[in-house]
Amino acid sequence: MDEIIQLLSFLFSFLFGFGFHIATRWHFKISETYSIPMKYLTTILFVINIVLLYVYLMYQLNDGIIHIYFLLFVLFGFVVFDILQKHVKLSSFLPSKIEKIFRR
């Protein structure tokens, strides 16, 4: 794999972790009102969709080569966004409507 493509894959995986964190929080906010079996079903479908989206986008970016360190960067992006969300005021980075969704 070319170095440029590998660096783009790292950056994409890191940013995908940010998006995964936002989508996860949004999913759990929506599924609070569901019954227990429906929560499990929607969570399973959500995870399957996220994985398929990641694989498809990696296929478009670098012909579908997924290494463990790309997945570690997704996890790293997820954790970094969680830390930023807890310690940094989001109103300076996100519009007020998106911040209202996170505060609920």
SULFEN-V266224 format. One record per pair of residues at least 4 apart in sequence whose C-alpha atoms are under 6 Angstrom apart, sorted by sequence separation. I is the first residue (numbers start at 1). J is the second residue. D is the distance in whole Angstrom. If there is no record, write none. Layout:
I	J	D
I	J	D
This chain:
8	12	6
9	13	6
12	16	6
16	20	6
20	24	6
23	27	6
34	38	6
39	43	6
42	46	6
52	56	6
55	59	6
58	62	6
59	63	4
73	77	6
81	85	6
84	88	5
90	94	6
34	39	6
59	64	3
58	64	5
13	70	6
17	74	4
21	78	5
14	73	5
18	77	5
10	70	6
13	73	6
14	74	5
17	77	4
18	78	5
13	74	5
17	78	4
14	77	5
18	81	6
